[in-house]
């Protein structure tokens, strides 16, 4: 799992860095690289947030008891 996380983060970083380089040099395609890299990063952070939240909730043994408390 750690290898997948690193790979996705590296891909997002490379797309953003490439997009910035293309934008600075005024080469075509910089907008697409930059937007694609930022989209990958945002999607990754959202998925990582919900994964860590679900993992934490599953490790809580009193999760059913806390739902029943009024």
Backbone torsions as a table, in degrees:
resi	resn	phi	psi	omega
1	UNK	NA	-38.3	-179.6
2	UNK	-63.7	-34.9	179.7
3	UNK	-67.1	-39.0	178.4
4	UNK	-65.8	-43.5	179.0
5	UNK	-60.5	-45.2	179.4
6	UNK	-63.8	-40.9	-178.5
7	UNK	-63.9	-43.4	-179.8
8	UNK	-67.9	-40.4	178.1
9	UNK	-65.6	-39.3	179.0
10	UNK	-66.3	-41.2	177.9
11	UNK	-61.1	-45.4	179.1
12	UNK	-62.0	-43.9	179.6
13	UNK	-62.8	-43.1	-179.1
14	UNK	-66.6	-37.9	178.0
15	UNK	-66.4	-42.4	178.7
16	UNK	-66.4	-44.3	179.7
17	UNK	-63.8	-42.7	177.2
18	UNK	-64.5	-40.8	177.9
19	UNK	-63.1	-40.8	177.1
20	UNK	-64.6	-41.4	177.7
21	UNK	-61.8	-45.6	-179.7
22	UNK	-64.4	-38.0	179.4
23	UNK	-68.1	-41.7	-179.8
24	UNK	-64.9	-39.6	-178.7
25	UNK	-85.1	-1.3	-179.6
26	UNK	58.9	36.5	174.9
27	UNK	-87.5	151.7	179.2
28	UNK	-70.0	146.3	177.8
29	UNK	97.1	-2.1	-179.2
30	UNK	-66.0	-38.2	179.1
31	UNK	-61.5	-45.4	-178.3
32	UNK	-63.8	-42.3	178.3
33	UNK	-64.8	-43.2	-178.4
34	UNK	-65.8	-46.9	179.3
35	UNK	-65.8	-40.5	178.2
36	UNK	-63.0	-43.6	179.2
37	UNK	-64.8	-42.4	178.6
38	UNK	-68.0	-36.1	177.9
39	UNK	-65.4	-43.0	177.6
40	UNK	-61.5	-42.1	-179.6
41	UNK	-65.1	-43.6	-179.3
42	UNK	-65.3	-45.6	178.7
43	UNK	-61.9	-40.8	179.8
44	UNK	-63.3	-45.0	-179.2
45	UNK	-65.6	-36.6	177.4
46	UNK	-65.4	-46.2	179.5
47	UNK	-64.7	-39.6	179.4
48	UNK	-66.0	-36.8	178.2
49	UNK	-63.3	-49.5	-178.1
50	UNK	-69.1	-32.4	177.1
51	UNK	-65.3	-45.8	-179.6
52	UNK	-67.4	-35.7	178.1
53	UNK	-67.2	-42.1	179.0
54	UNK	-67.5	-38.9	179.3
55	UNK	-64.9	-39.5	178.5
56	UNK	-67.9	-40.9	-179.8
57	UNK	-66.3	-36.2	179.5
58	UNK	-71.1	-27.2	-179.8
59	UNK	-82.6	-9.4	179.7
60	UNK	-81.9	114.0	-176.7
61	UNK	-73.1	-20.4	-176.7
62	UNK	-98.5	23.5	-175.7
63	UNK	-66.6	-36.3	179.3
64	UNK	-73.6	-36.7	179.0
65	UNK	-66.4	-37.2	-178.4
66	UNK	-71.3	-26.1	177.2
67	UNK	-74.1	-26.7	-176.1
68	UNK	-89.5	-14.3	-179.9
69	UNK	-70.4	134.4	178.9
70	UNK	-110.9	NA	NA
